[in-house]
């Protein structure tokens, strides 16, 4: 067999399928564990399981169906409005605990299966059907709150007008 046949055979073997590299585990005299792809004195070969991978769809291909959009629009059309009755926009609180009670209303009243959802600074902080929700431990500073009506699947069907409020909390410095 000449050199070109040898190279061809080596290339075919390399291309015939994925090869698994061996991994070696070594524990030194102090109990430190190291891993390597090269064998060393006292190292043991370990079996590495293949990595499981999944491919997620690209964000632009994940879209609401037209039916869902129509359903949300129809449910939202039931309501003329949703809003906070308390606190008022730009209200300030001097709260040592940072607890604020929000009062909510919708016109007409909530439909069965629907809930009020309050978000603060874009993050959901609670849901209720009663029209009242207390949010605990709000950090000091100015925040934006928004009330939504969500259906039984958690999909927002109506949103109110955002309000701002400020929480003043004592600190070690004051």
C-alpha positions, 0 to 999 in steps of 0.5 A: 500500500502506498502513502496516498492509499494510507492517507485516503484510508485515514481520511475515510476513517476520520469521516466515517462518524463522530469519534468520542474523545476520552476524558480522564479524572484524576484526584491528587494527594490533597483531594483536588479533582481535575479532568483532562483529555490526556491520560496521566498516572493514576487517572481513570477514564470516565464515560461522558454521555452525549449532550442532548440538544434541542432546536427552538423555533426562531422568534419570528416564526412563533406568532399568535394565531389569527383566531387567538387575536380575534378572541382577545379583541372580542374579550377586550371589547366587553370592557369599556375600561379598567383603572386604579381607584387607589392610589392616585397618579403621582401619589407618594407613600411614607411606608416603612414596610414598602407595602402598598394596597391597590384598588382596581375597577373595571366597567363593567365588572369582571367577567367569569374567569377574568382577573385583575393583574397588577404590574409594577415597572413592567413586572407582574406582582399579583392577580385578584378577582376582588378588586384589591391587592396588596403588594409587599416590600416595594423598594423606595423610589418612583415606580410605574404601575399598570392594571390589566384584565387577564382571561383564564389563560393569563392573556391580557385582554384589556389594559388601563392607563399607567400611574406613577407613585413614589415610595419613601422608606426610612434607611440607616442614613435617615 
